[in-house]
């Protein structure tokens, strides 16, 4: 009886995954990114976020989750990169 129960549970799990598979396949997500260079870190961060937003909008994607920003000081200017998962 235990073996039959295991087969039924495995069969049910497989059918759930098969039904959910097409739903996941249609959500085409990418890790989008943009960068900006400015005199201050705050300005470079704002420009990188806005560039990422514009890139997503023109590509027909919507951002999901928080925007990750990393900045690097390059002597006189600061370069920031903004990244976010975006889906169509």
Helices and strands as residue ranges (DSSP letters): H 2-26, E 29-38, H 41-59, E 62-74, E 77-87
